[in-house]
Amino acid sequence: MKFKQASVLPGFNLAFGYTIVYLSLIVLLPLSALVIKTSSLSWAQFWDVVSDDRVLASYKLTFGASLLAAGLNLVFGLLVAWVLVRYQFWGKRFIDALVDLPFALPTAVAGIALTTLYAPNGLIGQYLAPLGIQVAFKPLGIVVALTFIGLPFVVRTVQPVLQDLEAELEEAAACLGASRWQTFCKVIFPAAMPALLTGFTLAFARAVGEYGSVIFIAGNIPFESEIVPLLIIGKLEQYDYVGATAIATVMLAISFALILVINTIQWWHSRRHGMRK
């Protein structure tokens, strides 16, 4: 006779009910309130708010910088994870702990530290200024800040996958005459691709809504270095709650669309990889 395995948690119905209620209170209710508040605007009023030149410039900067930062983390996050998994060296535990620093460090502190480093008279900025490279108070500074806060998402997502990837597979590929690049493309990259896409999505989503670490280094100049969260905060300070929710709704819709595309690509890749097996 086959006995049903006892579960530590309550039954499915009760656990599922708690899950739905919790997600509704934490996620769905605030998002619904956002949409309901925005719906008080007519379509013409809504379009006037979200299509303003200043708003469009901030959208372009926010999403462009977030995609660029997530792309940089995709490359260098994979490299950092590979070094931590495949090599033994002095100070490895320190480097491994250092990856989680953006998680533990308050975002405002990170922003002040990055501004101090990359300002024209800063520790690093003073060497970049003579070359005509200004990081702080420019869009480049925003990319630096978003890259800083997004790196752990890629590293911590890819690292377990690389740990589970047996080194014997690489050795077998080498024995069959594959070059290092071929081994990476045919063995390592396909296995790490789903995790890379997940890390990229998390880093991008984190960057889109980032405020604290960016506000100090951005410069906050309209049409040049003004991000969407700052624009929303400005409207809230002016008691323009409907305008703030309208901009936030468009930002939410674009974020959902981009994440949906990335998740679809991840699902397609996983399905294709599963069919090959």
Secondary structure, 3 states (H helix, E strand, C coil): CCCCCCCCCCCHHHHHHHHHHHHHHHHHHHHHHHHHHHCCCCHHHHHHHHCCHHHHHHHHHHHHHHHHHHHHHHHHHHHHHHHHHHCCCCCHHHHHHHHCHHHHCCHHHHHHHHHHHHCCCCCCHHHHHHHCCCCCCCHHHHHHHHHHHHHHHHHHHHHHHHHHCCHHHHHHHHHCCCCHHHHHHHHHHHHHHHHHHHHHHHHHHHHHCCCHHHHHHHCCCCCCCCCHHHHHHHHHHCCCHHHHHHHHHHHHHHHHHHHHHHHHHHHHHHHHHHHHC
